[in-house]
Amino acid sequence: MKNSMSLNLRSYWAGFKAVIVFTIIVIVYTFFMTGVGQLGMPDKANGSMITNAQGEVVGSSLIGQSFVDSKGEALPQYFQSRPSAASNPDLDEDNVNYWAAASSGTNKGHQDEDLIKSVTDLREAIAEREGVSVKDVPADATTSSSSGLDPHISPAYAAIQVKRVAKERNLTEEQVENLVKKNTTHRGLGFVGEDVVNVVTLNLALDELK
């Protein structure tokens, strides 16, 4: 009986020591990695926040934003983001999309009737707004990303918006195109992924253009 109790106590003690050791390791590892992040890449470690000319945080370069009015209509002086499936209609705000807590895609298949109608209607609306043919509206202009939070659009979608934005802001198309280029991220290593334009940083650059 005593041998059995002694064995159990040793087992419990060994388990307790293991919990303590691994808890310390996790805590040390967490602080170590946090320190490395803060020292080596503080911007990325703190959420890639972006600020305006006044030093105010206006968002994150990783999270998209909607540039629409209170009725959900596109603000003509801004480049428009791709649709977002991450929304919270219960929020008492004009901009309820790109809500990080609801990150997701639509989960609708390519034969879903609602999705087909939504894409068709949106393509026609964008074509009319930008003064282009429906066939020139790229796919990312009418579909959300898998996360619903992507702040990027394709260079093709940015290109059809240049003329409108330039006209609304009394800028030359060349000025706007240059800003698009400055806010374009190219393929990693020259072949990984696709070229993308960050709408959030692009619109901020437009607002700060003197």
Beta strands, then each sheet from edge to edge (+ up, - down):
strand 1: 49-51
strand 2: 57-60
strand 3: 152-153
strand 4: 184-185
strand 5: 196-198
sheet 1: 1+ 2-
sheet 2: 3+ 5- 4+
end
